[in-house]
Amino acid sequence: MDLQRKLARLAARAPAAPPPPEPVPAVPVAPAPSPAEASVFDALRVQLQRRRGRLARASVGADVALFHDAAPWPFAPTESEHGTLHRSRTRLDPAAKHGAVPVQRALAARGEALATLGLDAALAGVDVARALFLDTETTGLSGGTGTLAFLVGVAYFEDDELVVEQLFVHDPDAEAALLSRVAALVAGASALITFNGKSFDLPLLRSRFVLARVEPPALPPHLDLLHVARRIYGARVERCSLTTLERDVLRFERLDDVAGEDIPERYRRYLREGDRAGVVPVVRHNLWDLVALAALTGELAARVARAPSEGRFEADDHVGMARTSLRAGDHAGAIAHAADALSHGQGDASRAAHLIAARAHHKTGDALGRSGRLLAALALAPHDPAIHLELARCYERDLDDAHRALEHAHQAHGAEPPSALAKRVQRLTRRCQQGVQLRLPGF
């Protein structure tokens, strides 16, 4: 028997080969951090140290710190009553600054100053040590029920240190855990401090509470710094965004910051592909916003109290503060801030300061003070009909000097409707004629 036949016979007797094993289904595994992701926080820390507003690295025990060397992904999962909560906590050193302004200065803010800034008497009793700074990052910039707040950042003081707590929706189905934590923090706060929170963040969160069937918290007094900034810095700062205020007031400029319009797509890419590296800059952006809120609160409260501060504050800003104090009913403060504006500026700022001080004197019943300020404003703008009209009113009603009132009324054309001005001139003319007749000999 030849060799080929033997091999064929042996092959026929051999047992059949077992079928190949079925493929094991793949288990989804979170993507490993990339080297770029691991180095992003080191680069951030170097950038911050180059500025006067260096943020100290945090030490938060078992929690994941945003600037921790070994924590490229800042969120750690913790179990809660409503599911898994992904949270990051960062504690700033008490000496930390944001730009030129110490972050801890917010602790010195008094409720009365916040009430003046917010034009809200409910803020007068606020303890800033228990206030909550809040900012959200969302899947859309226009709001609506389809918009998700996938990152909610809050900051609060704990043992005189600012703690930034950031909550992340790793899965849209796990939103309830985040909302429950936000509700607990809001319920325990003495006040909310936001930037455009009244128009955007709070209405959005309110709708999310309803959709997620989570009991919304009762809201404490709310200070929206966007409205404050427009009143005080609006004449000088071209656009009252938080990043602009950081640069032009706090002296802090962000490098490599993510644009707000790019944030929604970064989160969508995270949900599709698990791209953590794209979310990390959003977390950094949110943290900067919260630290800026605390620093800006301290800066503005110090300016209300006319206390020393390192932020940039120019003549137009003093005018804005004087006008805000006047609207808040702080007439002495309005006069003092107007004086500060006069010592720092000239031209339009000085004229505006004189006019604000004149209104404050009028509110306190000081007619001579009012007329003096109006005359000072008129010296800077001799042909301003509005100032002439105010002087006509002051001389007629407060100082009982019809002759001077009539002089200014003749130069107030355009400051009030023609019919009203004509009646004013006729009335003052009659009074002046009556005064001449009473002084004629024989009467």
Order of alpha helices (4+ residues) and beta strands (2+ residues): alpha-alpha-beta-beta-beta-beta-alpha-beta-beta-beta-alpha-beta-alpha-beta-alpha-alpha-alpha-alpha-alpha-alpha-alpha-alpha-alpha-alpha-alpha
